[in-house]
Amino acid sequence: MKLVKRAVAALGMVTLGMAPALAQKAYGPGVTDTEIKFGNTMPYSGPASSLGTVGKIMGAYFDMINEKGGINGRKLNMISLDDGFAPPKTVEAAKRLVESDQVAFVYGTMGTAPSSAIAKYLNGAKVPHVFLISSAAKWNDPKNMPWSIALPWAPNYPTEAGIDVRYALAKNPGARFAVLYQNDDAGKEYLRGVREALGADADKKIALASSFEVVDPTVDSQIVSLAATKADVFLIYSVTPRACAQAIRKAWEVGWRPLRFISSGCNNVETIFKPAGLDASKGLLTLASLKPLDLNTTDAGLRGYIDFMKARVPGVDVNYSSGLYAYMSAGALVELLKQCGDNLTRENIMKQAANLKGVSLPLLMPGITLNTTPDDYSPIKDGYMMEFDGEKFVKISELLKAK
């Protein structure tokens, strides 16, 4: 009998001893000891299909992580669906990912409009919507959208616009502005940022603001109208390479030579400036938080990216305009999931996304890290003004911050 009691007591001690270890692991849907399953939507077809390559690069990055053992022994399984950059299709895809595929979270949905279409659904279902791809300021709203957090490639659109305007006014206090913007929530936010930076003088300082649709075959007519104002400053907001290249080229062809700013989403030499013409692109200014691509660089972070692209996605040009962002975003998700440890409930994934502290990534420019709090969902707030010298981008400012 004593022997039995001792055995039972010993078993109890072992069980108690195991309890803390077992308690450390907490899983939500889509997570096991060997896998973290999450969802994604991308425009693999449609008018913005060039942006679908972002999803391919992200997938290749996660394959690389899996080959190295995954995260705490768990392989990353990203289910990426085509939404054609059409919000109704994004809604269908998100519901399939959550309700049928039972993903842990939704990650990296492409674009402001598609992400907006699913935000209410995901927040209502309490499914983390992490690092969605948009620089819109609307995503910094933890009170009303506590389950949605964006990862921009630069400060949000109103902040970027404000920095551009203040920089231009420092050069020419009497400048008049012409604005080309994409006719969606993001483009309207950029225009709002311009108006806010100009304050009471906005109506007289903005010579003309002209919009375009993503599906428009050309923006030539808008550029002709903007050029006719003879404005001193030309602000170009778009996330579609075609529109950016056309705007640069047409303004040059009609002989309009204002101080020009191009949005951070279009600051790529190979896919935008070369098609527009290097001479036409020389002197363009842009705000950047990511290091500009330089194939001859000795920077370790950029060299790692270049080697990755050549080895992992050989069918994609290393100069692809959104490649740097895709690589940075995938790396940010890996850091977030590491921070979660073995608590991979949906609640903790979102809690950790809202508590990033000085997360350093190899493609962020010096002095820029990812930071969030439960009251501030804006991970990137700073950037540098860059100028295209006809061959590459050159940093021409100190670190610039929002006012």
Kinemage of the C-alpha trace (Angstrom):
@kinemage 1
@onewidth
@group {chain A} dominant
@subgroup {mainchain}
@vectorlist {calphas} color= white
{ca met a 1} P 0.000 0.000 0.000
{ca lys a 2} L 2.830 2.403 0.905
{ca leu a 3} L 4.427 1.617 -2.415
{ca val a 4} L 1.211 2.447 -4.254
{ca lys a 5} L 0.816 5.726 -2.334
{ca arg a 6} L 4.387 6.707 -3.156
{ca ala a 7} L 3.792 5.923 -6.812
{ca val a 8} L 0.626 8.022 -6.860
{ca ala a 9} L 2.404 10.873 -5.075
{ca ala a 10} L 5.286 10.700 -7.514
{ca leu a 11} L 2.873 10.740 -10.457
{ca gly a 12} L 1.163 13.772 -8.961
{ca met a 13} L 4.473 15.605 -8.657
{ca val a 14} L 5.329 14.805 -12.262
{ca thr a 15} L 1.923 16.006 -13.399
{ca leu a 16} L 2.262 19.226 -11.406
{ca gly a 17} L 5.754 19.690 -12.743
{ca met a 18} L 4.486 19.368 -16.298
{ca ala a 19} L 1.581 21.781 -15.850
{ca pro a 20} L 3.564 25.012 -16.326
{ca ala a 21} L 5.249 23.641 -19.435
{ca leu a 22} L 1.945 22.578 -20.917
{ca ala a 23} L 0.370 25.907 -20.022
{ca gln a 24} L 2.998 27.745 -22.026
{ca lys a 25} L 1.503 26.419 -25.251
{ca ala a 26} L -1.747 28.051 -26.303
{ca tyr a 27} L -3.115 27.597 -29.802
{ca gly a 28} L -5.937 29.101 -31.780
{ca pro a 29} L -7.337 27.983 -35.139
{ca gly a 30} L -4.732 27.134 -37.768
{ca val a 31} L -1.927 26.364 -35.314
{ca thr a 32} L -0.445 23.031 -34.249
{ca asp a 33} L 2.907 21.890 -32.885
{ca thr a 34} L 4.157 21.693 -36.474
{ca glu a 35} L 2.287 24.389 -38.446
{ca ile a 36} L 1.072 27.980 -38.486
{ca lys a 37} L -1.563 28.324 -41.200
{ca phe a 38} L -2.526 31.839 -42.280
{ca gly a 39} L -4.321 33.507 -45.170
{ca asn a 40} L -3.485 36.115 -47.776
{ca thr a 41} L -5.097 37.740 -50.818
{ca met a 42} L -3.263 39.130 -53.839
{ca pro a 43} L -4.188 40.489 -57.296
{ca tyr a 44} L -2.720 37.642 -59.303
{ca ser a 45} L -5.057 38.726 -62.110
{ca gly a 46} L -6.747 41.960 -63.169
{ca pro a 47} L -5.532 45.541 -63.685
{ca ala a 48} L -3.092 45.425 -60.757
{ca ser a 49} L -1.725 41.946 -61.492
{ca ser a 50} L 1.866 43.193 -61.462
{ca leu a 51} L 1.441 43.589 -57.697
{ca gly a 52} L 0.663 39.886 -57.379
{ca thr a 53} L 4.384 39.209 -57.552
{ca val a 54} L 4.515 40.479 -53.963
{ca gly a 55} L 2.672 37.318 -52.918
{ca lys a 56} L 5.142 35.121 -54.791
{ca ile a 57} L 8.102 36.776 -53.071
{ca met a 58} L 6.461 36.437 -49.663
{ca gly a 59} L 5.795 32.755 -50.321
{ca ala a 60} L 9.420 32.207 -51.329
{ca tyr a 61} L 10.594 33.925 -48.137
{ca phe a 62} L 8.450 31.658 -45.986
{ca asp a 63} L 9.744 28.605 -47.889
{ca met a 64} L 13.257 29.741 -46.951
{ca ile a 65} L 12.249 30.032 -43.282
{ca asn a 66} L 10.650 26.571 -43.401
{ca glu a 67} L 13.820 25.040 -44.817
{ca lys a 68} L 15.647 26.446 -41.809
{ca gly a 69} L 13.207 24.743 -39.431
{ca gly a 70} L 10.359 27.224 -39.360
{ca ile a 71} L 9.525 29.256 -36.264
{ca asn a 72} L 9.952 27.305 -33.037
{ca gly a 73} L 9.648 24.149 -35.101
{ca arg a 74} L 6.441 25.219 -36.817
{ca lys a 75} L 6.317 25.513 -40.604
{ca leu a 76} L 4.622 28.540 -42.132
{ca asn a 77} L 1.717 27.678 -44.421
{ca met a 78} L 0.420 30.735 -46.288
{ca ile a 79} L -2.758 30.128 -48.270
{ca ser a 80} L -2.752 32.905 -50.872
{ca leu a 81} L -5.887 33.532 -52.973
{ca asp a 82} L -6.415 35.698 -56.056
{ca asp a 83} L -8.817 38.603 -55.565
{ca gly a 84} L -8.040 40.468 -58.804
{ca phe a 85} L -7.797 43.705 -56.748
{ca ala a 86} L -11.624 43.647 -56.680
{ca pro a 87} L -13.051 44.244 -53.172
{ca pro a 88} L -16.062 41.879 -53.603
{ca lys a 89} L -13.651 39.061 -54.483
{ca thr a 90} L -11.507 39.959 -51.482
{ca val a 91} L -14.556 39.478 -49.262
{ca glu a 92} L -15.230 36.043 -50.771
{ca ala a 93} L -11.600 35.035 -50.320
{ca ala a 94} L -11.422 36.245 -46.706
{ca lys a 95} L -14.552 34.320 -45.731
{ca arg a 96} L -13.171 31.171 -47.333
{ca leu a 97} L -9.856 31.569 -45.502
{ca val a 98} L -11.498 32.075 -42.109
{ca glu a 99} L -14.518 29.790 -42.333
{ca ser a 100} L -13.279 26.945 -44.534
{ca asp a 101} L -9.488 26.981 -44.239
{ca gln a 102} L -9.584 27.956 -40.561
{ca val a 103} L -6.509 30.171 -40.760
{ca ala a 104} L -4.959 31.660 -37.642
{ca phe a 105} L -4.906 35.153 -39.135
{ca val a 106} L -5.025 37.068 -42.408
{ca tyr a 107} L -1.762 38.672 -43.504
{ca gly a 108} L -0.554 41.101 -46.135
{ca thr a 109} L -3.733 41.730 -48.140
{ca met a 110} L -2.835 43.950 -51.065
{ca gly a 111} L -4.218 47.459 -51.220
{ca thr a 112} L -6.368 49.924 -49.321
{ca ala a 113} L -9.692 49.225 -51.039
{ca pro a 114} L -9.526 45.387 -50.849
{ca ser a 115} L -8.342 45.532 -47.239
{ca ser a 116} L -11.113 47.984 -46.340
{ca ala a 117} L -13.702 45.622 -47.794
{ca ile a 118} L -12.829 42.861 -45.304
{ca ala a 119} L -11.914 44.921 -42.237
{ca lys a 120} L -15.409 44.922 -40.718
{ca tyr a 121} L -15.791 41.165 -41.230
{ca leu a 122} L -12.406 40.291 -39.736
{ca asn a 123} L -12.809 42.655 -36.792
{ca gly a 124} L -16.262 41.271 -36.113
{ca ala a 125} L -14.898 37.727 -36.175
{ca lys a 126} L -11.891 38.776 -34.050
{ca val a 127} L -9.443 37.457 -36.612
{ca pro a 128} L -6.101 39.317 -36.723
{ca his a 129} L -5.657 41.258 -39.965
{ca val a 130} L -1.939 41.900 -39.700
{ca phe a 131} L 0.486 43.856 -41.860
{ca leu a 132} L -2.056 44.562 -44.578
{ca ile a 133} L -0.457 46.456 -47.439
{ca ser a 134} L -1.469 50.083 -47.303
{ca ser a 135} L -0.021 53.371 -46.142
{ca ala a 136} L -3.479 54.796 -45.473
{ca ala a 137} L -3.825 56.596 -42.154
{ca lys a 138} L -7.229 54.985 -41.551
{ca trp a 139} L -5.545 51.820 -40.267
{ca asn a 140} L -4.188 53.582 -37.200
{ca asp a 141} L -7.533 53.179 -35.455
{ca pro a 142} L -7.172 50.662 -32.612
{ca lys a 143} L -10.424 51.834 -31.010
{ca asn a 144} L -12.661 51.023 -33.978
{ca met a 145} L -10.499 48.432 -35.756
{ca pro a 146} L -8.563 46.680 -32.986
{ca trp a 147} L -7.893 43.609 -35.136
{ca ser a 148} L -6.443 45.444 -38.170
{ca ile a 149} L -2.900 46.752 -38.463
{ca ala a 150} L -1.108 47.846 -41.623
{ca leu a 151} L 2.572 47.716 -42.479
{ca pro a 152} L 3.393 50.615 -44.808
{ca trp a 153} L 6.601 51.018 -46.797
{ca ala a 154} L 6.896 54.650 -45.652
{ca pro a 155} L 4.979 57.027 -43.355
{ca asn a 156} L 1.236 56.983 -44.052
{ca tyr a 157} L -0.155 58.929 -47.000
{ca pro a 158} L -1.178 62.136 -45.196
{ca thr a 159} L 2.182 62.211 -43.392
{ca glu a 160} L 4.076 61.608 -46.630
{ca ala a 161} L 2.087 64.325 -48.393
{ca gly a 162} L 2.721 66.756 -45.551
{ca ile a 163} L 6.453 66.117 -45.605
{ca asp a 164} L 6.508 66.590 -49.401
{ca val a 165} L 4.605 69.880 -49.188
{ca arg a 166} L 6.739 71.319 -46.385
{ca tyr a 167} L 9.908 70.353 -48.231
{ca ala a 168} L 8.649 72.090 -51.391
{ca leu a 169} L 7.617 75.237 -49.521
{ca ala a 170} L 11.055 75.425 -47.900
{ca lys a 171} L 12.478 75.602 -51.426
{ca asn a 172} L 9.822 77.992 -52.764
{ca pro a 173} L 7.456 79.614 -50.214
{ca gly a 174} L 5.239 80.971 -52.994
{ca ala a 175} L 4.859 77.662 -54.830
{ca arg a 176} L 1.580 76.532 -56.394
{ca phe a 177} L 0.833 72.810 -56.478
{ca ala a 178} L -0.614 70.401 -59.038
{ca val a 179} L -1.675 66.951 -57.826
{ca leu a 180} L -2.304 63.700 -59.707
{ca tyr a 181} L -3.901 61.097 -57.456
{ca gln a 182} L -5.409 57.635 -57.696
{ca asn a 183} L -9.181 57.805 -57.213
{ca asp a 184} L -9.502 55.584 -54.171
{ca asp a 185} L -9.324 55.927 -50.390
{ca ala a 186} L -5.526 56.022 -50.450
{ca gly a 187} L -5.318 58.709 -53.117
{ca lys a 188} L -7.908 60.817 -51.313
{ca glu a 189} L -5.915 60.512 -48.096
{ca tyr a 190} L -2.812 61.762 -49.884
{ca leu a 191} L -4.756 64.740 -51.239
{ca arg a 192} L -6.139 65.408 -47.755
{ca gly a 193} L -2.563 65.433 -46.444
{ca val a 194} L -1.634 68.029 -49.078
{ca arg a 195} L -4.540 70.244 -48.082
{ca glu a 196} L -3.815 69.900 -44.362
{ca ala a 197} L -0.163 70.840 -44.877
{ca leu a 198} L -1.160 73.924 -46.854
{ca gly a 199} L -3.764 74.894 -44.274
{ca ala a 200} L -5.846 77.982 -44.929
{ca asp a 201} L -3.946 78.613 -48.167
{ca ala a 202} L -4.908 75.247 -49.705
{ca asp a 203} L -7.528 76.555 -52.145
{ca lys a 204} L -5.234 79.171 -53.633
{ca lys a 205} L -2.069 77.082 -53.415
{ca ile a 206} L -3.517 74.037 -55.228
{ca ala a 207} L -3.711 74.996 -58.880
{ca leu a 208} L -5.433 71.718 -59.807
{ca ala a 209} L -5.932 68.230 -58.387
{ca ser a 210} L -6.818 65.584 -60.955
{ca ser a 211} L -7.742 61.949 -60.303
{ca phe a 212} L -7.510 58.748 -62.347
{ca glu a 213} L -8.843 55.204 -62.076
{ca val a 214} L -6.595 52.148 -61.710
{ca val a 215} L -8.171 50.700 -64.880
{ca asp a 216} L -7.543 53.825 -66.979
{ca pro a 217} L -5.276 52.946 -69.931
{ca thr a 218} L -3.490 56.291 -69.724
{ca val a 219} L -3.247 59.444 -67.594
{ca asp a 220} L -2.112 61.649 -70.487
{ca ser a 221} L -5.211 63.864 -70.512
{ca gln a 222} L -4.878 64.547 -66.787
{ca ile a 223} L -1.225 65.520 -67.217
{ca val a 224} L -2.006 67.929 -70.044
{ca ser a 225} L -4.562 69.681 -67.834
{ca leu a 226} L -2.208 69.786 -64.854
{ca ala a 227} L 0.655 71.114 -66.976
{ca ala a 228} L -1.560 73.889 -68.299
{ca thr a 229} L -1.672 75.387 -64.796
{ca lys a 230} L 2.092 75.948 -64.906
{ca ala a 231} L 2.232 74.966 -61.236
{ca asp a 232} L 5.641 75.098 -59.533
{ca val a 233} L 5.272 71.703 -57.829
{ca phe a 234} L 3.884 68.448 -59.232
{ca leu a 235} L 2.833 65.764 -56.722
{ca ile a 236} L 2.233 62.268 -58.147
{ca tyr a 237} L 0.346 59.761 -56.023
{ca ser a 238} L -0.176 56.227 -57.332
{ca val a 239} L 0.666 52.637 -56.427
{ca thr a 240} L 0.378 51.390 -60.011
{ca pro a 241} L 3.679 51.539 -61.933
{ca arg a 242} L 2.017 52.243 -65.282
{ca ala a 243} L 0.339 55.469 -64.127
{ca cys a 244} L 3.510 56.712 -62.441
{ca ala a 245} L 5.650 56.106 -65.533
{ca gln a 246} L 3.086 57.720 -67.824
{ca ala a 247} L 2.786 60.799 -65.615
{ca ile a 248} L 6.537 61.371 -65.592
{ca arg a 249} L 6.884 60.861 -69.330
{ca lys a 250} L 3.936 62.989 -70.419
{ca ala a 251} L 4.880 65.934 -68.204
{ca trp a 252} L 8.354 65.834 -69.720
{ca glu a 253} L 7.035 65.613 -73.280
{ca val a 254} L 4.851 68.704 -72.893
{ca gly a 255} L 7.790 70.676 -71.515
{ca trp a 256} L 6.524 71.101 -67.971
{ca arg a 257} L 9.452 71.337 -65.544
{ca pro a 258} L 8.140 71.773 -61.980
{ca leu a 259} L 9.705 70.438 -58.790
{ca arg a 260} L 8.368 66.861 -58.811
{ca phe a 261} L 7.541 64.426 -56.023
{ca ile a 262} L 6.552 60.826 -56.679
{ca ser a 263} L 4.840 58.724 -54.029
{ca ser a 264} L 6.915 56.213 -52.112
{ca gly a 265} L 5.071 53.324 -53.764
{ca cys a 266} L 6.486 54.258 -57.166
{ca asn a 267} L 10.147 55.023 -56.435
{ca asn a 268} L 11.657 52.295 -58.609
{ca val a 269} L 14.282 52.821 -61.305
{ca glu a 270} L 13.765 49.730 -63.457
{ca thr a 271} L 9.989 49.469 -63.543
{ca ile a 272} L 9.053 53.166 -63.540
{ca phe a 273} L 11.930 55.524 -64.287
{ca lys a 274} L 13.422 53.571 -67.181
{ca pro a 275} L 10.066 53.171 -68.976
{ca ala a 276} L 9.411 56.872 -68.372
{ca gly a 277} L 12.933 57.759 -69.530
{ca leu a 278} L 15.928 58.357 -67.292
{ca asp a 279} L 16.357 61.923 -68.523
{ca ala a 280} L 12.679 62.605 -67.840
{ca ser a 281} L 12.984 61.079 -64.377
{ca lys a 282} L 16.143 62.868 -63.280
{ca gly a 283} L 15.535 65.142 -60.308
{ca leu a 284} L 12.430 63.357 -59.031
{ca leu a 285} L 12.041 63.445 -55.256
{ca thr a 286} L 10.513 60.780 -53.043
{ca leu a 287} L 10.190 59.964 -49.359
{ca ala a 288} L 11.745 56.612 -48.419
{ca ser a 289} L 11.943 54.410 -45.345
{ca leu a 290} L 13.344 51.393 -47.202
{ca lys a 291} L 16.858 51.362 -48.592
{ca pro a 292} L 16.933 52.092 -52.333
{ca leu a 293} L 17.969 49.147 -54.462
{ca asp a 294} L 21.556 49.230 -55.724
{ca leu a 295} L 22.822 46.099 -57.454
{ca asn a 296} L 26.425 47.115 -56.774
{ca thr a 297} L 25.888 47.752 -53.076
{ca thr a 298} L 28.068 46.430 -50.278
{ca asp a 299} L 25.234 46.878 -47.758
{ca ala a 300} L 24.672 43.505 -46.084
{ca gly a 301} L 20.890 43.857 -45.948
{ca leu a 302} L 20.562 44.710 -49.620
{ca arg a 303} L 23.037 42.010 -50.635
{ca gly a 304} L 20.954 39.480 -48.710
{ca tyr a 305} L 17.847 40.603 -50.582
{ca ile a 306} L 19.558 40.461 -53.986
{ca asp a 307} L 20.930 36.971 -53.317
{ca phe a 308} L 17.505 35.832 -52.109
{ca met a 309} L 15.770 37.095 -55.239
{ca lys a 310} L 18.256 35.435 -57.553
{ca ala a 311} L 18.134 32.119 -55.733
{ca arg a 312} L 14.496 31.916 -54.622
{ca val a 313} L 12.463 33.750 -57.268
{ca pro a 314} L 14.635 33.522 -60.401
{ca gly a 315} L 11.659 34.261 -62.654
{ca val a 316} L 11.226 37.717 -61.104
{ca asp a 317} L 13.471 40.649 -61.976
{ca val a 318} L 15.571 41.674 -58.966
{ca asn a 319} L 14.514 45.237 -59.786
{ca tyr a 320} L 10.801 44.471 -59.357
{ca ser a 321} L 9.294 47.632 -57.889
{ca ser a 322} L 7.650 46.084 -54.830
{ca gly a 323} L 10.223 43.376 -54.141
{ca leu a 324} L 11.988 45.214 -51.322
{ca tyr a 325} L 8.688 45.746 -49.559
{ca ala a 326} L 7.608 42.096 -49.948
{ca tyr a 327} L 10.887 40.902 -48.445
{ca met a 328} L 10.664 43.403 -45.584
{ca ser a 329} L 7.049 42.513 -44.821
{ca ala a 330} L 7.711 38.775 -44.753
{ca gly a 331} L 10.636 39.368 -42.415
{ca ala a 332} L 8.427 41.499 -40.170
{ca leu a 333} L 5.855 38.701 -39.906
{ca val a 334} L 8.570 36.240 -38.922
{ca glu a 335} L 9.701 38.602 -36.155
{ca leu a 336} L 6.108 39.018 -34.970
{ca leu a 337} L 5.529 35.257 -34.779
{ca lys a 338} L 8.820 34.776 -32.924
{ca gln a 339} L 7.629 37.379 -30.431
{ca cys a 340} L 4.445 35.333 -29.893
{ca gly a 341} L 6.462 32.358 -28.667
{ca asp a 342} L 4.235 29.347 -27.988
{ca asn a 343} L 1.140 31.475 -27.363
{ca leu a 344} L -0.360 31.479 -30.833
{ca thr a 345} L -3.929 32.314 -30.022
{ca arg a 346} L -5.535 34.964 -32.174
{ca glu a 347} L -5.683 37.249 -29.144
{ca asn a 348} L -1.959 37.039 -28.471
{ca ile a 349} L -0.978 37.393 -32.141
{ca met a 350} L -2.866 40.693 -32.216
{ca lys a 351} L -1.521 41.726 -28.806
{ca gln a 352} L 2.059 41.225 -30.009
{ca ala a 353} L 1.390 43.077 -33.280
{ca ala a 354} L 0.273 46.033 -31.161
{ca asn a 355} L 3.405 45.868 -29.005
{ca leu a 356} L 6.352 46.032 -31.408
{ca lys a 357} L 9.355 47.702 -29.823
{ca gly a 358} L 12.274 48.813 -31.968
{ca val a 359} L 12.012 45.918 -34.441
{ca ser a 360} L 14.984 46.281 -36.757
{ca leu a 361} L 14.851 44.822 -40.267
{ca pro a 362} L 17.752 44.682 -42.756
{ca leu a 363} L 16.031 46.731 -45.464
{ca leu a 364} L 14.908 49.637 -43.271
{ca met a 365} L 17.026 52.765 -43.560
{ca pro a 366} L 19.256 53.825 -40.629
{ca gly a 367} L 17.364 54.995 -37.571
{ca ile a 368} L 14.029 53.474 -38.678
{ca thr a 369} L 12.486 50.585 -36.732
{ca leu a 370} L 8.971 49.162 -36.354
{ca asn a 371} L 7.132 50.430 -33.277
{ca thr a 372} L 3.516 50.063 -32.183
{ca thr a 373} L 1.514 50.402 -28.988
{ca pro a 374} L -2.085 49.446 -28.153
{ca asp a 375} L -2.971 53.098 -28.812
{ca asp a 376} L -0.813 53.606 -31.920
{ca tyr a 377} L -0.951 51.101 -34.791
{ca ser a 378} L 1.390 53.024 -37.115
{ca pro a 379} L 4.651 51.007 -37.332
{ca ile a 380} L 6.634 53.428 -39.559
{ca lys a 381} L 6.564 57.191 -39.058
{ca asp a 382} L 9.891 58.454 -40.412
{ca gly a 383} L 11.679 58.714 -43.746
{ca tyr a 384} L 14.374 60.416 -45.773
{ca met a 385} L 13.962 62.635 -48.819
{ca met a 386} L 15.649 60.994 -51.790
{ca glu a 387} L 16.510 62.419 -55.211
{ca phe a 388} L 16.979 60.469 -58.429
{ca asp a 389} L 20.238 61.576 -60.046
{ca gly a 390} L 19.609 59.895 -63.397
{ca glu a 391} L 21.025 56.542 -62.291
{ca lys a 392} L 20.141 55.983 -58.639
{ca phe a 393} L 18.532 57.533 -55.587
{ca val a 394} L 20.626 59.796 -53.385
{ca lys a 395} L 19.689 60.746 -49.827
{ca ile a 396} L 19.398 64.530 -49.577
{ca ser a 397} L 17.950 65.074 -46.099
{ca glu a 398} L 18.241 64.115 -42.484
{ca leu a 399} L 15.595 61.820 -41.026
{ca leu a 400} L 12.225 63.535 -41.521
{ca lys a 401} L 9.324 63.053 -39.113
{ca ala a 402} L 5.639 63.873 -39.093
{ca lys a 403} L 4.539 67.116 -37.463
